[in-house]
Amino acid sequence: MSVHTSSLGASIDKIENRTLCPSCRGNGRIVKPVTIEALVTESARCRVGRSDGFRFCPEPACDVAYFHQETGERFTRADVKVRIGQKATTPPRTVCYCFDHTVEEIEAEVARTGTSSIPDEITEKCRQGLDRCEETNPQGACCLGNVRRALKEAQAKVEQGSPVSATEPRESNEIEEDCCAMSSQEKPKTISRVDAGAVAQVGALASGIVASACCWLPLLLIAIGVSGGALSATFEVWRPVLLPVTFALLGLAFYSSYRKPRVVRSAAGDASGPGERCSTNDSVSNIEACCQPAGAGVSTLKRVNKVMLWVVTVFVLAFAFFPSYVGYVIGGGDTLAARTDVEKTVVAIEGMTCEACAAAIEKEIRSVPGVAAADVSYERREAVVGASILTPGLREAILTAIAKAGDYKGRFTDQVR
């Protein structure tokens, strides 16, 4: 029993030690790798060789910013790109990193009005999904609990008649509250960068398909035996509008998928970014672990999103430029150039916008009883029609067929081919 109790006590001590700062023995809260990657300098990350498994130490008197719960490795204040407000004892003490608010700002507003509107402003921005706490706040979590605490402390000092002091230490080992003052039901779901790119991809594909519907839809309808001339004219009107929208959405999708993370600036105004180099004292293994391009640590979901983006791009371009190459895809029917057994005449056609229009018109002309063959050229804007005898009635039927194919007008030129 004593052995078992001793073993259990040792296990509890081991677990407890993992959550305590090795320097001040203060409680540390776990932070995600994205916080370390965004806020710790690249040279420091290269020195340690990892970004996972760290905890944040909020103790003001402790120089340790993050410590590893397994190995005890640590990052100090000097390794962090921003000034840590929880550890600061002199102004400015940042309390909200997403929207740049300080303790001094809250105290000044309380001194003037007795309260502060900053917590409500932050709450509203959180509801809009504008917060980026994991990437901007050293504690790696929402700052609103810290903001409300600063407000209460400032109000208490004003009520007690004591001056607001920027250097008064806070309670030791205080763990910052992670609270956005709203339930998961209250806070709306926002579209992440990956989701925004996916939405833009779908929009670009849909817009590109509709923009070229004036050409591919009539061909599809003809293939199943239905005339699509009226639809062609309808979609043609919207093509100049939909094509710019298509490429704008495609551009948004690329921006959402490939934009680099925002550079985080320190209190001194300098920036740490891709240009920062690893220390020459770093080991090769550490350099390989963290000194990689910004895209090296991209998640599997983002990689899939980028692959899908290029697939969608191919389809978007295929539909957007469909009118330009459809003639090569469709090919021509039986040519009239070598036929001498029919009477051939030329019909000028107005209203064609692409090769698909020519294919639709040609289909309608060939369906006219008495027409032996027909060649319609989009480039020449004309049709060559062959028949045994081109009677007035047949001529009228040919013009009617051209009009039936869409918003087209035919006119016999009396030229003979």
Wavefront OBJ file of the C-alpha trace (Angstrom):
o trace
v 0.000 0.000 0.000
v 2.799 2.368 0.900
v 4.537 1.653 -2.406
v 1.329 2.312 -4.296
v 0.726 5.567 -2.400
v 4.286 6.682 -2.997
v 4.000 5.921 -6.706
v 0.711 7.821 -6.931
v 2.199 10.796 -5.127
v 5.172 10.792 -7.478
v 2.848 10.716 -10.485
v 0.837 13.648 -9.136
v 4.035 15.611 -8.505
v 5.211 14.858 -12.026
v 1.936 16.051 -13.569
v 1.937 19.154 -11.371
v 5.510 19.987 -12.343
v 4.532 19.906 -15.990
v 2.059 22.751 -15.442
v 4.339 24.882 -13.255
v 6.866 27.347 -14.579
v 10.359 25.951 -13.865
v 11.529 29.444 -12.905
v 8.778 30.889 -10.669
v 6.639 27.787 -10.032
v 3.604 29.694 -11.236
v 0.756 27.979 -13.028
v 1.073 28.039 -16.798
v -1.675 27.693 -19.354
v -1.237 25.629 -22.483
v -0.841 27.498 -25.768
v -1.178 26.180 -29.290
v 1.761 25.936 -31.697
v 0.286 28.771 -33.782
v 0.877 31.174 -30.868
v 4.520 30.181 -30.593
v 4.999 30.366 -34.364
v 3.387 33.811 -34.574
v 4.904 35.511 -31.532
v 8.273 33.884 -30.785
v 11.218 35.015 -32.886
v 12.392 32.610 -35.521
v 15.905 32.399 -34.092
v 14.506 31.375 -30.685
v 12.275 28.732 -32.259
v 15.234 27.402 -34.184
v 17.217 27.212 -30.975
v 14.546 25.124 -29.276
v 13.531 23.216 -32.405
v 9.789 22.887 -31.725
v 6.624 24.924 -31.195
v 4.260 22.419 -29.575
v 3.725 21.535 -25.899
v 4.419 24.985 -24.445
v 2.672 26.799 -21.607
v 2.412 30.529 -20.973
v 3.667 31.958 -17.673
v 1.712 35.125 -16.722
v 3.752 35.903 -13.571
v 4.839 39.580 -13.870
v 8.116 39.108 -11.998
v 9.156 36.045 -14.027
v 11.292 36.494 -17.135
v 10.009 33.221 -18.647
v 7.298 33.724 -21.270
v 6.758 30.110 -22.357
v 8.021 26.828 -20.968
v 7.745 23.289 -22.333
v 5.730 21.018 -20.074
v 7.848 17.955 -20.863
v 11.400 19.132 -21.482
v 11.471 22.346 -19.453
v 12.766 24.321 -22.438
v 11.766 27.943 -22.251
v 11.369 31.188 -24.163
v 12.021 34.434 -22.298
v 10.477 37.860 -22.757
v 13.323 38.770 -25.096
v 12.318 35.900 -27.383
v 8.790 37.285 -27.848
v 8.125 39.761 -30.635
v 5.581 41.818 -28.659
v 5.609 43.362 -25.208
v 3.790 41.017 -22.817
v 1.146 43.126 -21.097
v 0.601 40.646 -18.258
v 4.266 40.963 -17.286
v 4.626 44.710 -17.866
v 4.835 47.008 -14.817
v 5.215 50.280 -16.731
v 3.052 51.814 -19.456
v 1.941 50.867 -21.964
v 0.474 47.591 -20.657
v -1.327 45.999 -23.566
v -4.482 44.197 -22.488
v -6.054 43.541 -25.901
v -3.741 42.643 -28.758
v -6.321 42.089 -31.473
v -7.704 45.633 -31.253
v -4.773 47.397 -29.536
v -6.131 48.490 -26.137
v -4.070 49.132 -23.002
v -4.721 49.096 -19.259
v -3.885 52.798 -19.186
v -6.582 53.481 -21.796
v -9.182 51.727 -19.629
v -8.022 53.511 -16.475
v -8.176 56.907 -18.156
v -11.737 56.272 -19.359
v -12.806 55.093 -15.906
v -11.291 58.208 -14.333
v -13.372 60.367 -16.696
v -16.680 58.505 -16.826
v -16.618 55.842 -14.121
v -16.713 53.008 -16.648
v -15.298 51.943 -20.002
v -16.887 51.005 -23.319
v -13.855 48.944 -24.383
v -15.203 45.551 -23.177
v -18.429 46.047 -25.156
v -16.490 47.122 -28.254
v -14.291 44.031 -28.047
v -17.323 41.792 -27.462
v -19.007 43.126 -30.592
v -15.874 42.634 -32.677
v -15.578 39.088 -31.332
v -19.157 38.435 -32.435
v -18.141 39.607 -35.911
v -15.261 37.125 -35.928
v -12.559 39.812 -36.091
v -10.500 38.480 -33.165
v -7.212 36.638 -33.781
v -6.200 35.963 -30.183
v -4.152 32.829 -30.835
v -1.904 34.735 -33.241
v -1.647 38.111 -31.446
v -2.115 37.567 -27.697
v 0.910 36.075 -25.875
v -1.404 34.060 -23.620
v -2.830 32.444 -26.762
v -6.456 32.999 -25.756
v -9.179 35.630 -25.634
v -8.240 38.824 -23.796
v -11.748 39.863 -22.762
v -11.381 38.349 -19.298
v -8.232 40.444 -18.782
v -10.019 43.536 -20.046
v -12.928 43.118 -17.637
v -10.548 42.490 -14.763
v -8.646 45.684 -15.588
v -11.953 47.567 -15.672
v -13.004 46.260 -12.226
v -9.623 47.080 -10.718
v -9.730 50.604 -12.145
v -13.266 51.176 -10.822
v -12.315 49.832 -7.384
v -9.392 52.236 -7.175
v -11.568 55.189 -8.169
v -14.222 54.237 -5.594
v -11.582 53.926 -2.864
v -10.192 57.298 -3.815
v -6.725 55.943 -4.454
v -4.872 57.082 -7.562
v -4.665 54.649 -10.438
v -1.152 53.226 -10.439
v 0.449 51.680 -13.475
v 3.150 50.015 -11.410
v 1.032 48.216 -8.808
v 1.741 44.474 -9.124
v -1.079 42.104 -9.767
v -1.884 39.008 -7.823
v 0.820 36.379 -8.135
v 0.359 33.346 -10.395
v -2.893 34.704 -11.811
v -4.089 32.760 -14.826
v -5.762 34.994 -17.371
v -9.389 34.234 -18.032
v -10.308 32.823 -21.407
v -13.777 34.208 -21.959
v -15.461 36.113 -24.746
v -18.557 36.713 -22.579
v -20.754 34.835 -24.959
v -21.819 31.254 -25.352
v -21.065 29.237 -28.433
v -24.693 29.794 -29.412
v -24.272 33.572 -29.192
v -21.060 33.791 -31.123
v -21.710 33.307 -34.830
v -19.606 30.984 -36.824
v -17.234 32.938 -39.038
v -15.693 31.876 -42.290
v -12.055 30.930 -41.878
v -9.410 31.685 -44.467
v -9.698 28.184 -45.892
v -13.499 28.404 -45.950
v -13.402 31.831 -47.601
v -11.147 30.448 -50.322
v -13.484 27.479 -50.833
v -16.514 29.771 -51.111
v -14.667 31.942 -53.636
v -13.726 28.833 -55.629
v -17.325 27.670 -55.820
v -18.464 31.170 -56.767
v -15.838 31.488 -59.500
v -16.741 28.100 -60.963
v -20.473 28.854 -60.927
v -19.953 32.302 -62.430
v -17.664 30.937 -65.153
v -20.173 28.238 -66.064
v -23.043 30.714 -66.297
v -20.919 33.270 -68.189
v -20.385 30.765 -71.021
v -23.855 29.231 -70.906
v -24.691 31.212 -74.037
v -22.394 28.847 -75.917
v -22.397 25.469 -74.201
v -26.042 25.317 -73.135
v -27.496 25.518 -76.676
v -25.100 22.755 -77.746
v -26.250 20.612 -74.855
v -29.894 21.196 -75.678
v -29.298 20.460 -79.342
v -27.639 17.189 -78.377
v -30.833 16.096 -76.625
v -33.038 17.394 -79.414
v -34.200 20.697 -77.915
v -33.766 24.148 -79.417
v -31.827 26.509 -77.131
v -31.690 29.660 -79.188
v -33.614 31.876 -76.802
v -31.450 30.840 -73.866
v -28.301 31.663 -75.795
v -29.410 35.264 -76.299
v -30.374 35.604 -72.633
v -27.035 34.443 -71.263
v -25.063 36.421 -73.842
v -26.336 39.672 -72.294
v -24.845 38.763 -68.926
v -21.491 37.452 -70.172
v -19.646 40.849 -69.987
v -20.737 41.140 -66.339
v -20.170 37.568 -65.221
v -16.663 37.155 -66.650
v -15.133 39.955 -64.492
v -16.967 38.536 -61.483
v -15.539 35.094 -62.277
v -11.936 36.291 -62.330
v -12.441 38.491 -59.267
v -13.653 35.486 -57.273
v -10.814 33.383 -58.609
v -8.367 36.072 -57.499
v -9.968 36.121 -54.056
v -9.595 32.350 -53.830
v -5.875 32.589 -54.625
v -5.416 35.418 -52.133
v -7.192 33.472 -49.392
v -5.130 30.356 -50.041
v -1.695 31.874 -50.563
v -1.517 35.068 -48.521
v 1.245 35.096 -45.929
v 0.554 35.594 -42.200
v 0.575 39.168 -40.971
v 3.975 40.301 -39.730
v 3.932 40.830 -35.962
v 5.745 43.951 -34.801
v 7.391 44.394 -31.475
v 6.884 47.302 -29.128
v 9.968 48.930 -30.615
v 8.394 48.886 -34.026
v 10.649 46.327 -35.657
v 9.214 43.367 -37.494
v 10.166 39.734 -37.432
v 9.344 37.885 -40.584
v 10.687 35.642 -43.300
v 13.839 37.741 -43.586
v 14.946 36.878 -40.053
v 17.817 34.402 -40.024
v 18.652 31.623 -37.583
v 21.585 31.971 -35.266
v 24.836 30.566 -36.567
v 25.083 28.611 -33.312
v 21.916 26.640 -34.021
v 22.305 22.974 -34.777
v 21.476 21.611 -38.204
v 18.573 19.580 -36.818
v 17.027 22.648 -35.199
v 17.389 24.690 -38.344
v 15.703 21.965 -40.368
v 12.929 21.769 -37.788
v 11.844 25.406 -37.859
v 13.822 27.461 -40.373
v 11.509 26.615 -43.208
v 9.565 28.841 -45.610
v 6.217 30.112 -44.388
v 4.356 27.433 -46.350
v 6.342 24.513 -44.938
v 4.037 24.061 -41.970
v 0.796 24.408 -43.851
v -1.895 22.047 -42.697
v -3.207 19.130 -44.708
v -6.531 20.902 -45.116
v -4.863 23.936 -46.633
v -2.794 21.774 -48.966
v -5.967 20.055 -50.157
v -7.583 23.454 -50.570
v -4.719 24.614 -52.785
v -4.925 21.497 -54.936
v -8.662 21.995 -55.318
v -8.043 25.646 -56.190
v -5.908 24.682 -59.179
v -8.427 22.066 -60.278
v -11.202 24.663 -60.082
v -9.010 27.156 -61.964
v -8.642 24.737 -64.868
v -12.407 24.244 -65.035
v -13.081 27.986 -64.722
v -10.714 28.796 -67.593
v -12.157 25.962 -69.666
v -15.644 27.399 -69.336
v -14.630 31.073 -69.544
v -12.790 30.595 -72.850
v -15.188 27.990 -74.214
v -16.328 30.252 -77.078
v -12.742 30.590 -78.283
v -12.012 26.903 -78.833
v -15.418 25.289 -79.154
v -15.073 25.267 -82.940
v -12.090 22.926 -82.694
v -14.019 20.655 -80.348
v -17.180 20.533 -82.425
v -15.519 20.200 -85.793
v -17.454 20.631 -89.020
v -20.057 18.564 -90.774
v -20.043 17.397 -94.369
v -18.381 20.160 -96.372
v -20.078 21.561 -99.468
v -16.838 22.608 -101.150
v -16.472 19.401 -103.211
v -20.138 18.768 -103.933
v -21.410 19.470 -107.440
v -24.761 17.728 -107.198
v -26.513 20.550 -105.335
v -27.273 24.203 -105.810
v -25.300 26.275 -103.301
v -26.071 29.745 -102.022
v -24.716 32.007 -99.312
v -26.757 33.368 -96.395
v -25.287 36.234 -94.332
v -26.066 35.827 -90.633
v -26.159 38.510 -87.942
v -25.994 37.923 -84.172
v -23.461 35.090 -83.865
v -21.028 35.480 -80.953
v -19.063 32.224 -80.982
v -18.578 28.867 -82.682
v -21.390 27.397 -80.635
v -23.805 29.802 -82.321
v -22.638 28.544 -85.699
v -23.134 24.932 -84.628
v -26.660 25.650 -83.392
v -27.617 27.440 -86.621
v -26.114 24.706 -88.757
v -28.127 22.103 -86.868
v -31.389 23.987 -87.502
v -30.678 24.590 -91.196
v -29.890 20.920 -91.828
v -33.198 19.950 -90.233
v -35.150 21.867 -92.908
v -36.736 19.491 -95.432
v -35.136 19.968 -98.843
v -31.720 21.066 -97.529
v -29.037 18.608 -98.623
v -26.168 20.068 -96.584
v -25.092 23.236 -94.800
v -21.829 24.777 -93.624
v -22.002 27.679 -91.145
v -18.858 29.767 -90.545
v -18.620 31.951 -87.451
v -15.516 33.702 -88.817
v -17.232 34.712 -92.073
v -20.630 35.215 -90.359
v -22.340 33.234 -93.109
v -23.895 29.933 -94.024
v -23.439 28.025 -97.293
v -26.575 26.032 -97.963
v -26.894 23.272 -100.562
v -30.161 21.992 -101.984
v -31.365 20.362 -105.187
v -33.617 23.326 -105.944
v -33.674 26.519 -103.836
v -37.296 27.431 -104.174
v -38.750 30.594 -102.581
v -40.480 28.429 -100.005
v -37.233 26.683 -99.101
v -35.473 30.004 -98.780
v -38.139 31.222 -96.364
v -37.867 27.978 -94.360
v -34.085 28.420 -94.096
v -34.462 31.977 -92.733
v -37.079 30.727 -90.255
v -34.692 27.985 -89.091
v -31.923 30.544 -88.540
v -34.240 32.690 -86.411
v -35.371 29.604 -84.498
v -31.778 28.837 -83.492
v -31.617 32.076 -81.497
v -31.534 35.827 -81.834
v -30.103 35.620 -85.338
v -31.089 37.167 -88.657
v -30.364 35.630 -92.031
v -30.170 37.335 -95.404
v -29.604 35.661 -98.802
v -26.751 37.356 -100.653
v -27.361 35.485 -103.923
v -23.689 34.533 -103.988
v -22.913 31.085 -105.300
v -20.151 28.906 -103.884
l 1 2 3 4 5 6 7 8 9 10 11 12 13 14 15 16 17 18 19 20 21 22 23 24 25 26 27 28 29 30 31 32 33 34 35 36 37 38 39 40 41 42 43 44 45 46 47 48 49 50 51 52 53 54 55 56 57 58 59 60 61 62 63 64 65 66 67 68 69 70 71 72 73 74 75 76 77 78 79 80 81 82 83 84 85 86 87 88 89 90 91 92 93 94 95 96 97 98 99 100 101 102 103 104 105 106 107 108 109 110 111 112 113 114 115 116 117 118 119 120 121 122 123 124 125 126 127 128 129 130 131 132 133 134 135 136 137 138 139 140 141 142 143 144 145 146 147 148 149 150 151 152 153 154 155 156 157 158 159 160 161 162 163 164 165 166 167 168 169 170 171 172 173 174 175 176 177 178 179 180 181 182 183 184 185 186 187 188 189 190 191 192 193 194 195 196 197 198 199 200 201 202 203 204 205 206 207 208 209 210 211 212 213 214 215 216 217 218 219 220 221 222 223 224 225 226 227 228 229 230 231 232 233 234 235 236 237 238 239 240 241 242 243 244 245 246 247 248 249 250 251 252 253 254 255 256 257 258 259 260 261 262 263 264 265 266 267 268 269 270 271 272 273 274 275 276 277 278 279 280 281 282 283 284 285 286 287 288 289 290 291 292 293 294 295 296 297 298 299 300 301 302 303 304 305 306 307 308 309 310 311 312 313 314 315 316 317 318 319 320 321 322 323 324 325 326 327 328 329 330 331 332 333 334 335 336 337 338 339 340 341 342 343 344 345 346 347 348 349 350 351 352 353 354 355 356 357 358 359 360 361 362 363 364 365 366 367 368 369 370 371 372 373 374 375 376 377 378 379 380 381 382 383 384 385 386 387 388 389 390 391 392 393 394 395 396 397 398 399 400 401 402 403 404 405 406 407 408 409 410 411 412 413 414 415 416 417
